[in-house]
């Protein structure tokens, strides 16, 4: 699966983590959806003719997160697009295996994937949602939900 980044403004939405449900959600929600892509059980929703990612939702148990000291990489605001020609109404996996999930309890950032990965293409595509892209591949996804009791926010 290939991704494309265009640096511009970001989707102004609120990312929430519901501790009781162990779930992420984005408010407000998209009304029309092309397809979703998944990392573990986290969905990233693509919309419009350009397949831009505008929301995240899904389940991720905080008891499975590994504590880390990594810091979210410096990013620029922009749009994250899925470049593949995927069928509408389906869900596609980014990887066959589940990615490890890490949490920095001091900063409140959660990382799906490889927190140590560096790239020159790092985009904040939704408020507090940062993607690390290298050669069109997604290496890591950083999230900082506004409501996450397990991380003290």
N, C-alpha and C positions, 0 to 999 in steps of 0.2 A: 504494500500500500504506500503510495507516494503522497507527500504533502507539499504545499507551496505556501510561502509566507509573503504577504504584502504589508509593508509598514505604513500604517495610517491610524485612524481612530479605532478604539476597541468597543466591543459590546458592553454597555453599562448595565450589568446585572448583578444580583446578589447570590453568592454561593453559600449554601447552608449545609451544615452537617447535623443530622438528627441522631443524637446518641442512642435514644431508645430503639430506633429502627436500624441503626448502623447504616444510615443512607445519606447520600449527597443529593442535593437538588439545586436548581437554579431558578431564581424568580426575577422577572416574570418568565413564564414558559413560552416556548415557540408554539404558534398555533398550527403551522403547516410544517411537515417534516419530509425531507427526501429519504433519508436513511440514517441509521445510527452505526457508529463504529464502537467497538468495545475494547477496553483494557481491563482484564480480569472481569469484574462484574460492573464496571463503570462505563456508562454510555456517553458518547460524545455525539451530539445531534448535528447533522448537516442540513442546511436549508438553501433555498433560492437556486437559481440556475448555475451559480458558481460553486455550490457545495461548501459554503463556509460553515465552520463550526461555531454555533451560537449558544449552546447550553451543554451542561453536564448533569447526569443523574444516574443513580444506581446504588448498589450496596457495596460496602467495604467495612468489615468489622474492625474497629479500632484495636481490639485485643490481638489482632494479627499484625499490627504495625510494629516495625522495629524502631527503637529509639536511635536517633542520629544527631550529629552536630553539624551536618552540612548546611550551607546557606543557599537560599534560592539564587540562581545566577541573575546577573543584571540583564534586563530585557527591554525591548522597545515595544510600544503599542502597535497593534496591527490586526490583520485578518489571517486566520489559519484555514486553508482550503484543502479538501481531499481532491487529488488530481485524477484518481481512477474513475472510470466510467462505470459506476455501480448502479444496480437496479433500485428503483424507489421502493420503499416499504420493507426493506430487509435490514438485518443487523449483520455486520461484518467484524471479524476479530482482527486486531492489529497484530497480535502474535499468537502462536499456537499454545504457548505455555503462559501461566500466570506470571506477572511481573512482581518482584518484591515491592513492598510498600514501607516507606520510612516516614517517621514523624519527628520534627524538631519541636519539643515541648516548650522551649523558650520563645521561639519566633512564631509558632503556630502553623508553619508550613509543612505540608505532607507531600512526599514525592513518590510517584508511581514510576518504577523503572530504575535507572542508574543515576543516583544523585551526583556522582563524581564526573559524569560526562560533561565535556565542554564543547562548545560550538560557537560559530560566529553568527548563527541564525537562531535567536532566542526571542520569542514573541509572547507578549501578554495579549491574548485574543479575546478573553472575557475578563472582567474585573477579578483580580486575584487568581487567575488561571494562566499559567505560563507553560509553553511547550518548547522543548529543546529539539531542534531539527538538524540533521546532518545528511547531506546528499539526498534530501527528500524523505528520509526515514525519521520517524518519531523515536527519540532515544529516552526521553523522560517527560513526565507531566507533573508540574508543581501546582498544588492547590492550597489556598488559605481561606477556609470557610469563615464566615463572620460569626457563626454560632457553633462552637465546638467545645463543649464542657470538658472533654477529655484532654484538651490542650490548653485549657484555661482562658478561652476567648468567649 
